[in-house]
């Protein structure tokens, strides 16, 4: 009797274990980080954000530094759609975030002056319209984004 009970338990758990192993193998493609420089017609962007929509459909975002560089971590390996946004820091579309307990000082209301800022075409604003697609490999990736 003990043998039958053990055999029955094994047969019940085998499909569950197999499904778990399959899910684990599918989900273990890995994660990667990406860094590089963003340029428009050869000139580095000095302001804005870069967004990667990974193969897991999760959106990750990083700021563009004043030298045009960016970095983003935790992206799913595979194809990623990319967006680049560089809103005019003096426009009404841009609202600077104020720390929750900061007083409403004039500095928080005045638009920020960004030396060297210039506009880029709006088509790059969203991952599904930009036409920018890159492959993310597990580990660190260097991807320079060259906008035209």
N, C-alpha and C positions, 0 to 999 in steps of 0.2 A: 504494500500500500504506500509506503513512504516513497518508493520510486515513481509511482503514478502521480503523486502530489507534486514532486519536484519537477517531473516532466511537464505537467500542466502549467506550473508557474513559469517555467522557462519559455514555453510556447506563447504565453500571454505577454511576456515582457520583450520577446525578440523583436516584434514589429515596432514597439515603442522605442527600444534602444536603437534600432536601425534608423528610424525617423529622426531621432535626436542626433545621431552621428551624421546623417545627411545634412541636417540643418546647420550643424556645427561646421561641417566642411564647406557648405555654401557661404556661411557668414564669416569664414576665416580668410577672406581674400586679403585682409589687412587694412591698415589705415596708413595714410601718408600726410606729410606736411609739404607745403609748397611755398617757395619764396622766389622773388625775382624783381624785375623792374618793369614799370608801366610807362610806355612812351606813346605819344601821338605825333605821327609824321616825324619821328626821330627825336622829338623833344620830350624829356621826362615830365610827367605830371607831378605837381607839387602838392596836390590836395585831392582828397576824395576817398573812395572805398573800392575794394575789389570783392566780388562775391563769387563763390564757387558752389554750384549745385551738384553734389556728388552723385555717384551711381545709386546711393541709397535714398535719393531725393531730399536729403538734408542740406540746408543752406548754411554755409559758413562764410564769415565776412572778416576782412582785415582792412585797416586804414592804410592809405598811401602816405608815406613819409615825405618830408620836404625834398628829399633827394630822388624821389620816384620809386623807392623800393617798398615792398609789401611782404607780409608773411602770414600764412594761415595754417593751422594745424588741425588734425583730427578728421581729415577727409577720407571718405571711403575710396578704396582703390577701384579704378575703372574710369570710364569716360565721365568727364565733368563739364557742364555748361558754365560759362563764365560771363559775368557782367562787370562793367567798370562805370562808376558814377563819379562825376566831378561837378557838383552843383556849385554855382556861384555863392561863395560864403557871405556875400552882401545881399543876396536876393531874399525875398519874403518866403521862398520855398524852404530855405534853410533856417532851422531853429536850433540855436545852441542849447544844449542841455545844461540845466542848472542843478547843482547838488540839492537833494531834498531839503536840507535845513539852511541853505545859503540865503542870505537876505536878498531882496530884490534891488540890488545895487545897479547903478548905471552900466557898469562893466558887463553885466549879463544881458543887457538889452542892445548894446551897440554891436553892429556887425563886425566880424573879425576881418582884419586886413591880412590877406595871404599874398606875399610877394611872389610874383611869377605865375600866378594863377591864370589859366586861359580855358575857354570852353571847349568841350569835345562834342561830337554829334550825339544826339539823344538816343540813337539806335543801340548804343552800348549799355544803356541803363538796365536792361533786364536780361537774365540768362537765356530766355527762349527767343529773344529777338536779336541778340548781339551777333550771332554767327560764330562766336568764340567757343571752341570745344577743345579740350586738352585731355590727355590720358594721365591719370594719377597712378603711380606705382607705390607699393608699400615702402615706407621709409621717407627719406627727404627727396624732394624734387625741386629742380630749378626751372622755372618757367618765366621767361621774359614775355610780357604781353605787349605786342606792337600793334597799335591801332592806326588805321589809315584814314 
